[in-house]
Amino acid sequence: MNLDEYGVDVSGPNDRLAEPEPLPGEIDDDTLRKYFTLTKTDLEQVDQCRGPANKSGFAIQLCTLRWHGYFLPDTRGVPSSVVEMIGSQLALLPIPPDSYPQNEKTRFEHLERIRQHGLNLAKGKISAKVNWQTVSGYSCFTRHASTAHRIRNRPS
């Protein structure tokens, strides 16, 4: 048995959480319009963020959840077409959100807020790609239900 720092067995290849796929280098215009166009309610959520990097990063995470059903672990390297599309809707210069998030507390708060807001928007996409689990009191996406079960039932 191979346990990680949380006491979860990571020895089986089918039981590991899959690494999220990065966004492709180029995204076609139809996909940009479909998944990266912010709605009025999206913009209300984004407006609650402070600073351009947080607004842009929040919007990118929201749109990525809508498109792929997961959050990006890192917003660096997001295609310029995405940055430009989001920036134009937020009246921001198309500067990559490399400094997003400012800290882990901000990241957690943003992802939780996106989860609350985006769950209804992406419900079908999420259920098709991943499992929605509550692990240790936190809601999260996992690709394998057995992993969430082991995390939830790990010894304290």
Summary of the structure (lengths in Angstrom):
residues: 156
radius of gyration: 16.5
end to end distance: 18.0
largest distance: 51.8
contacts: 420
relative contact order: 0.16
helix: 49%
strand: 8%
